[in-house]
Amino acid sequence: MPGASNSTGAANNGAGIAGGTSLTSGLASALPAASAATVGDTYYATDTGDVYTCVSATAWLVTKTGRRLPPDANDVLVWALSESAGPFANTGTGGAYSLAAQNSPAVDPNGFFGSSVLCPTGASASALVGTGAGPTLPTSAVSLSLWTRPRAPGLYGRVVECSLSATAWTSPFSSFGLDWNSDGLHLRGFVVTTGTSGSQQFVGVVTPPTLLQWHHVGLTYDGTSLRLYVDGLIVATTAVTGGAVDYGSNGPWQIGNVNSSLSTPNNQSADSWFSDVRVANVVRPASYYANIWGRGMGYGAP
């Protein structure tokens, strides 16, 4: 799609856009041909927040940049979590891999990008669980990205991770992902590699993220180092031994808690809101996390 951004700012809800004679909306990928529009018409992309204006019979121009960074071809898994109810679809390049709603997570219409999902704690703590084995990912180039608003994370509260097994919840549990530390206060990333006899290696934050505020969290593994990003900044790096990621039998991805088919949910709930969760098959650079944070907050990269 042709066009370039000439402005940034907070999300636009598609109403009251100046200069257009006709406003339509839909996914960015469904932008109609300029030849089918009238110069001055506007189009609101519901998935990115971008506003397009028809400037000629052959071109649209992005006249307002939305807060949500559009996914790219390297985003294998993308769960916007903006549906009104589960299952929650993957719109990444990894195919149809949706998340099932376990124990009725709450869909909050007042989320970060419209709706978001709250996985609360309690006797029947809820989670989002992948339907079967996920797509194959590289063993030395993988990245996570998500927005989360923690409320009261439990001990070892599960944020997002890939289970090692589809049938059992046994140590070391998951191959790659994010959770809360044993104190329920500090975020940490982890990886299990083929050369470490099945033990997790961690990278963690020193300063606890503020509760009841939205944060962007990123994690990368490049075969030798884990890097953790919070709110657009790198906060910790850890050297990793053992090389390739050990995905085990490629169990399901899970968000917010332990998959109840593997283990009864208990105190491992993240008790947090989630939005725009992504898994990429490349190592995202620091500039990517600065951009996605700054754009999401509505003021460009920090």
PyMOL commands that set and color helices and strands:
alter all, ss='L'
color gray80, all
select helices_A, chain A and resi 28-30+34-36+286-297
alter helices_A, ss='H'
color red, helices_A
select strands_A, chain A and resi 23-26+42-45+51-56+59-64+75-79+99-102+106-111+114-119+127-130+142-150+158-163+174-180+187-192+200-204+215-221+225-230+233-239+253-255+272-280
alter strands_A, ss='S'
color yellow, strands_A
deselect
rebuild
show_as cartoon
